[in-house]
């Protein structure tokens, strides 16, 4: 039995008045599944700008926090 069939069997056993909870939960889960979106011109411009400005150096998070006067 597939996962979908198992889920449908469980849903079929839930009383109608409780299905609102199931629907809300499923809608929330569906919202978590993001579709792959191709970058648009703005995205490509920002990626190019980031690549152009990247000199290959980095700073550790602790050092950055210290430089900014933050206590992590």
C-alpha positions as CSV (number, residue, x, y, z in Angstrom):
1,X,0.0,0.0,0.0
2,X,1.4,3.4,-0.9
3,X,1.8,6.3,1.5
4,X,-1.0,8.1,-0.2
5,X,-3.3,5.1,0.1
6,X,-2.4,4.9,3.8
7,X,-3.1,8.6,4.3
8,X,-6.4,8.4,2.5
9,X,-7.5,5.4,4.6
10,X,-6.7,7.3,7.8
11,X,-8.5,10.4,6.4
12,X,-11.6,8.3,5.6
13,X,-11.8,7.2,9.2
14,X,-11.8,10.8,10.6
15,X,-15.2,12.2,11.3
16,X,-16.4,15.0,9.0
17,X,-16.4,17.6,11.7
18,X,-12.7,17.0,12.4
19,X,-11.6,17.2,8.8
20,X,-11.1,21.0,9.1
21,X,-8.0,20.3,11.2
22,X,-6.6,17.8,8.7
23,X,-7.3,20.3,5.8
24,X,-5.5,23.1,7.7
25,X,-2.5,20.8,8.4
26,X,-2.3,19.7,4.8
27,X,-2.5,23.2,3.5
28,X,0.3,24.2,5.8
29,X,2.5,21.3,4.6
30,X,1.7,22.1,1.0
31,X,2.9,25.6,1.6
32,X,6.3,24.2,2.8
33,X,6.9,22.6,-0.5
34,X,8.6,25.3,-2.6
35,X,8.7,25.0,-6.3
36,X,12.1,25.5,-8.0
37,X,12.0,29.0,-9.5
38,X,14.4,30.2,-12.2
39,X,16.2,33.4,-11.2
40,X,14.9,36.5,-12.9
41,X,17.0,39.4,-14.2
42,X,17.1,41.1,-10.8
43,X,18.3,37.8,-9.2
44,X,21.0,37.3,-11.9
45,X,22.2,40.9,-11.4
46,X,22.5,40.4,-7.6
47,X,24.3,37.1,-8.1
48,X,26.8,38.8,-10.5
49,X,27.3,41.7,-8.2
50,X,28.0,39.3,-5.3
51,X,30.4,37.3,-7.4
52,X,32.2,40.5,-8.6
53,X,32.6,41.8,-5.0
54,X,33.7,38.4,-3.6
55,X,37.5,38.5,-3.1
56,X,37.6,35.0,-1.6
57,X,38.2,36.2,2.0
58,X,35.9,35.5,4.9
59,X,35.5,36.4,8.5
60,X,34.4,34.0,11.2
61,X,31.1,34.8,12.8
62,X,32.6,35.3,16.2
63,X,35.1,37.8,14.8
64,X,32.4,39.7,13.0
65,X,30.3,39.8,16.1
66,X,33.3,41.1,18.1
67,X,34.0,43.8,15.4
68,X,30.4,44.9,15.6
69,X,30.5,45.0,19.4
70,X,28.0,42.1,19.8
71,X,28.2,39.4,22.4
72,X,27.1,36.1,20.9
